[in-house]
């Protein structure tokens, strides 16, 4: 247990990087998801079909493989086409991979949520003379947000767990720090168990956060008695 | 595309070996995981707290931590203790393949148990009452009525879980198992390109598509007596 104390600063640093990676990927993933959902509901058939194809492909490949392809593939791409020796940082590779996976799932969830907003709402907004942007921002998004929050909670938890994969490509996240500590102290069980507990706590902490969001998003609705 | 075809023509035996390992991991972990998930879900739904609590702890531990961490705990972590290395448990966690299989099975069991629990909650009370009225004991009601109905109700999510499990098997490559991802990683390192990884990705997509067709068919068969 004393060993755990010695490495606690390192592990905390790793945990901070894990969270940083998760939040960065979440931001890009949400944007990708919205863009994907918009493409899936587009009036242009080729855009709709290619959006469905891309999201199905991304959801059929293991996250780990996507990470490896993004990390090594993007570096290769940059080096061969731009004749540089630029190498993509593991952090950027991780964000690209995790955001792509998140976006692929989110686009499907957002599409469902936008379709679930009653049509009458749209017609009412249009007859009030709201612009297309106003309709999206003030009528569609808040209601779709409310519908997709439970799924977003699930996807966020998966994203947080998937960040552990970046330790394989050498990013110094919590799991990689535990790897290093385990090698030095010969106490792998202790450190991996500690990492597991931190993940449990982080995931447990996101439940009340989402409960708050859900309460806020549902404030215009009567609470089910 | 030409590069991928060339790679496939050169290294298909290795990829096929990897695919075989991946499929073994998938099928075995699904069968064992499902067998474990049913009693877990029944225990979790028990009104007796001391029966429900252990299964609840198991489920939140395995659903609340990354699979990669679980694999590392089983493979590297348990080796720390001498009593594990001297016990029969070592047959399971001392070797990479059985250890990966164990981690995948326990992880899947936790997720499936949660799905089946949802199904148990969805079994209409009237069916249970009817069974009791027929003079069935509680055990019989659970075994002949509640569990089959719960599996039927949760079939769509269970099928989804199987497709997701295919993607989880890729993590076995992190503890030196040469599954499809493991072989692709080795080929990719040897050739300094990502072609092998892309090829493996294509193979995964094809298998995922086949799996989702199979699970949809299984779902239909399982609920064929239900009115639509």
Interface residues (C-beta under 8 A of the other chain):
Chain A: X56 X57 X59 X60 X61 X62 X63 X64 X65 X66 X68 X69 X72 X73 X76 X161 X162 X163 X164 X165 X167 X168 X175 X179 X182 X186 X187 X188 X189 X190 X192 X193 X195 X196 X199 X200 X203 X204
Chain B: X60 X61 X64 X65 X66 X67 X68 X69 X70 X72 X73 X76 X77 X78 X79 X80 X81 X166 X167 X168 X169 X170 X171 X173 X174 X181 X184 X185 X188 X193 X194 X197 X198 X200 X201 X204 X205 X208 X209
